[in-house]
Amino acid sequence: MTVPLQPLPPLFAAPVTQAPVRFPIGWLLTHASPAIQYRALCDVARIALPPRLAALSYAQPSALRLALTQRPDGTWGPTMLGVPSAGKRDSTAQVGLVPGVRRLLECAWDRESPPLLRARRLLFRLLAEDDDPAYLFEFGAEARKSDEVARLRRGLLREAAAATLAQAGYETDPRLRGAARRILERVTDFLRSPLAQKPWVRVGNKQVLAAEASPPSVYALTMLAYMPLFRSEHYGDMERLYRHLTAPLPRQESMQLAGEEIVAQPHLVLGDQLPHRNAADADVPAALAWLEVMARLNFLRRNENWSKLFDRFLDDRDRDGVWHPHKGMEVPTSPSPYVWPTFPLEDGTAPEARWTDVTFRLGLIARLSGRPIEPS
């Protein structure tokens, strides 16, 4: 007797394969700035570079200007988190240490290059949990209002420094791992608590976050995104974090009670930052930054909505794989200070150079999310 073939159970079924994402490496090598060319070759296409191209990323004009204006102590000015004001993206006068270092890392500068070595000492110093007022930088005046305000601002600087060091590749350094553990513990203690379901308290006519609330910040997410080994050691905590990041974003502003003061906390992530198509269209660079972090956290491919929004960005590419705006022909911009280190990396002014940043970033996100890449 012949037994008819039966379908394999899900456990043994062949994995679903996704269509390759076409990546226009030839077009980028023709039209993009050196940093994008380098990262397109190494991070997306994963092509081994010949020795003569190994220093390609150091030919980026804007990165060179940034490096040459760094102070001997590793800073660019009196701030840690400052970015140039709108319309002055190439200005270095307002650049803080954290975005300055992250910008050079995004331009593929090695962590052993002189500018990043000069900044490293201060970044590690910010990880220390102490009360030295000299290390509050731009928050010094605000922190004098109360000890609670000072505590919040020290925590913010600590998380920003941890994110920068993680991106620089210091995941195995015990100082960073210790700071990462303390940061994650504060976040997960909050996510486990009843306060996570209702973190708001009324102060006058405002709803603000309770002083005890510790939702994740954009810097904490960036730190975790660049620490894959650390994440694997805290799998349960990553699951709680994923549930938090996919929850609806509350309508209240991100303000928090600190003693008797109410302070702005725009860096806190209170839910899904990319819930629908309108949010993606309203700020394309911020949407791409969110999708990249989610891809690095291994959250993108498990979230149907984010995956669909990413697919829609891919659909906006032409037949060669070059992205163009869904509407109009303007270069996308973002008012978010958290996007400045990553976008735009392009220095060129030629018409085709307008689309190099997004085209490269889409290829990078596809690679990080596990999709096959088809260089062209």
Secondary structure, DSSP 8 states (H G I E B T S, - for coil): ---------GGGS-------EEE-HHHHHHHS-HHHHHHIIIIII-----GGGTTGGGG-HHHHHHHHT--TTS-SSS-SS----TT-TT--TT--HHHHHHHHHHTT--TTSHHHHHHHHHHHHHHS----GGG-GGGHHHHTT-HHHHHHHHHHHHHHHHHHHHHTT-TT-HHHHHHHHHHHHHHHHHHHSGGGT--EEEETTEEEE-TT----BHHHHHHHHT-HHHHHHTHHHHHHHHHHHTS---SS--EEEETTEEEE-TTB--S-S--SHHHHHH-HHHHHHHHHHHHHTT-GGG-HHHHHHHHHHHHTB-TTS-B--SSSS-------TTTTTTS------SGGGGGHHHHHHHHHHHHHTT--EEE-
